[in-house]
Amino acid sequence: MRKEILLLTGLFLFFVSPFHLDAQVASSVYVIESVQYHIEGRTWEYALAKKIDFKLGMTFPSKEELEDFLQDKQQLILNQRVLAEARITYTTTPRTDGSTGVHVDVFTVDTWNLIILPYFKFDSNKGLLLSIRTRDFNFLGSMETLKLDLDYTITTTKQNEFGQTLEFKVPFRLLDRDFKVGLAESLTYNADDDTYNFSSVVSLGMDISFLQRIWTIGVSQGYFYDDTDFYGDKYYYQTVLSFGTDFETPFTIGKWNHVLYSPKVYVKANYRPDRELSEERRGYGPGFYHEVSVERIDWLGNFRNGGSFSIGNDLYFNVPEDEWERKITWSLIGHRAFGWFQLSGRFSGLYAFDKDLGINPDDNLGAPIRGILDDRLVGNLVFYINTDLLLKMWTWFMDPYVEVQAGPFFDYALTKRKDRALDWKNDSWYGGGFQVLVFPRFARSLYIRGSIGWDLEAVLKDHRLTGTSPRDGFKRYEIFIGLGHHY
C-alpha cells in the first residue's frame, strides 16, 4: 500500500509540476508594454525614440536584467550631447498571463543647441579663416545638426576667398514610412583670380519593409562646378541610387551592442550633357559596398569611454572605362576614462587596389596625422596610428563656466606606393604635439579644440620648430583651431 501511495504521489507531482513551473516562469517575466516620453525643449519624440530604439514586447527573465537594460538605455540617451539631462523610470502592473507589465517613462531636458558666433580657425593646410558660424545641433528638434557658415579665408598662398556652406539632414515620418532628407551645399569665390567653386548635393532616403527586414532606398543628385578643376571638367553632375540594410549578427560588444553587417548595392553616374568628362572622372556603373561595424562610446562627464570598430569594402565597376575601383578601409578606436584623465587611440587605414591616392590634393591622405600637412602623403596602402592623453585642467574661477582638457598626442603613418617596394625610412611619417579642448558648461553640444603638431622627423634632424621639412620642402608644423575631437 505504501508503494502505491508513493507511486501515485510521484505521478501527481510529475504531471502538475510543469504547470507550476510555467506559472513561476510567467510570473518572473517582465514585458515592456509602453514607453512615454517627457521632453523639455524642442526635441521631437520621434527623433528621440529612433535614437534609443525601445521595442514594445521585449521580455526580461528577471528584474535585475530589466534594470540593467534600462540603465544601458539611460546612458545611451546621455550620450546624445544635444541633451542636458536624461533619466528613465518605470512602473509595473500584473498581466493576465501571470507576467509583469513594464511601463517606461523617459525624461529629457534639451541643452542650449543654437550657436551663432564669430569664429576663426587657422589650419596650416588651408590658411586663416574668419567666419560667422551658425550651428543648430538639434535642427527642428531632429537631433541632427544644421551647419551654416559665412567665411572669409586668407589662403596659404595669400589669396582672398569668400565662401558659404549649408548642410543639414532631417529624419521624418510620412505615410507610415521613415524618411531622411539632406542637403550639402557650398560656394567659394576667389577674389584675386575671379573664380568660383560651387557644389550642391540633395539626398533622400526611405525605409521599406522587404523580406521581413527594413531596407533603405537612397537617391542623391549632385551638381559640381569649379573654374579651376584639377581634371579640367569645370562642371559635372553625379547621380547615385542605393539599396541597403543592416543585419544584427549574433556577436555583441557588451550585453546589448550587436556587431552589424551592412551591405548596400548602388548605381553611380558622373556625366555632363554637352561633352564627355575627363578620363579620371567620367563613367557610370554598378557598385557594392559592405561593412562590418560595432560602436559604443559613452560620455562620462566630458570624457569618453568605449570604442568602435569598422571594416568596409567598396567595389565599383566603371562600365565605359571597363575598369574596377576597389578599396578597403578600416578603423579601430578606443577611449578609456580614468576620472581625471583619458587615454585614446586609433588604428586605421585604407587599401586602394587600383591606383595611388594623394596625387589629387583633395584626397587629403595626410589628414589623420597631426603635424603632417594633408597633401604630403601619397600611396595606395596606408596605415595610421593615433594616440592621445587628455588631462582635466584646474581652471580656478572659470570652473563654473568651462571645463578645459589638455595633453600630448603622437601620430604615425606608413604609406606604400602601388608600383614601388616599401621603404620604411621614406614611407614613415611621425607627427606629435599638444592639444587643448574647451567645453562650455551651458552647451553640452559645443566644444572647441586647438592643436599644434610637428613633423617630428624634421624637428629631430635639426632641432627647429619652424621652417620647412628637408624631406619635401613642406611646412614642418600644422596648427588647427576648430570644433570637435580629431577622432
PyMOL commands that set and color helices and strands:
alter all, ss='L'
color gray80, all
select helices_A, chain A and resi 2-28+45-52+63-78+139-141+361-363+374-376+396-398+424-427+456-462
alter helices_A, ss='H'
color red, helices_A
select strands_A, chain A and resi 30-40+59-60+83-94+100-110+114-123+127-136+146-155+160-174+177-190+195-210+213-226+235-245+247-253+257-271+283-300+303-318+323-337+341-352+381-392+402-416+428-440+448-455+477-483
alter strands_A, ss='S'
color yellow, strands_A
deselect
rebuild
show_as cartoon
